[in-house]
Amino acid sequence: MKTMNENSWQLLCNAARQLPGEDHELMPGVKWGDYAELYTPAFWKIQYISHMQRAEPRQFYKLGNTILEEIVVCLLGGFGMPSEVGLAAFDRLKKRNLIVSGVSWDQLYKAMSQPFELSDGKKVTYRFYNQRTKYLYKLLNKPDLEAIPVHSDLELRNWLLTIDGIGLKTASWITRNWLDSDRVAILDIHILRAGLLAGFYEKEYDLNKYYLKLEQQYLSFCDALEVSSGIMDAIIWEFMKKTNRLAISALKHTN
Amino acid sequence: MSGNDNNDFSTGSGGSSQQDCRTLSGQGTIMSPVPAVLATLSVGEYLDITLRTVTSLQGVTASGQVVGGVFVNPSSLQSAIIACINDGNEYQGRITSLVGGSCELIITAK
């Protein structure tokens, strides 16, 4: 079993002692809460401090060597696609030099429709290869591939939204990973639940409909906590996913 | 997707297994203990670790007096203990230090 070293533990206890009282307001309508209670703002602040005590706390990995590769690998993954399959498809496209502007439909279709052999030797077909090939073909034949706005996170995200198959969540994911951006957030059901429990969301809004509004509230929460929204997002997401059942139970008690 | 790997005391989706529950242990601190109760405690004594709310823990003396909320780190240990208590397991905290108005504990299954 892993335990924190004594010094880290004492530093964390000291940090906890210095937090504002649980009834103090962190932001309008949101109190700090008790750091010893899971899912309160004070709890998340302590998780952040604990995370930052590590030697190499931030771990956002770019999967591609170029922005175009990054977009392609994100288009190939997600939506319930096992990451191994998405990465196998990405690997094949790279090896065949198909992640280039103006690629032909036939080459792309052939590469996507042939079964992929995974590391365990198992052969699998990429699900929805027809639809995903269409997305890739459209992307790789966009006329403005030479002018992807990688100088600005918000411009990049807006540009990504012009690609078929990419919504706000995926566009934000690519933007954060590529530009290490703290002005966008990757929101999903786990962040939504965390927001409801911490109090920075008032009700369960539809993420697709209210993404930007919810993103703004999340970013305001991180500003108030004085934490990097990107790192906080990763911390919250991981913990909420691990404690899914407990979080749902806690939510029932808050309603 | 967006996650980082953490120190792992995970019990999956917040559930528990009996094996995990019996072997869970770690450090905890009661940082704002009730002074009158704190004054009655001594190192080596055991407290019951029980649910204070659905998402937090507390230390309770053998006579049933609440000492205060328990701060546990890593947080995945706290969530695992809560899940195990919800599944009927019991925990205790052995007092290892009573310095500076706080109460340090080593938490183990009963």
Interface residues (C-beta under 8 A of the other chain):
Chain A: M1 K2 T3 M4 W9 L12 C13 A16 R17 D34 Y35 A36 E37 L38 Y39 F43 I46 Q47 S50 H51 Q59 G78 W173 R176 I186 D188 D233 A234 I235 W237 E238 F239 K241 K242 T243 N244 R245 L246 A247 I248 S249 A250 H253
Chain B: M1 S2 G3 N4 D5 N6 N7 D8 F9 S10 G12 S13 G14 G15 T23 S25 G26 Q27 T29 M31 R52 T53 V54 T55 S56 L57 G69 V70 F71 V72 N73 P74 S75 S76 Q78 S79 I82 A83 S102
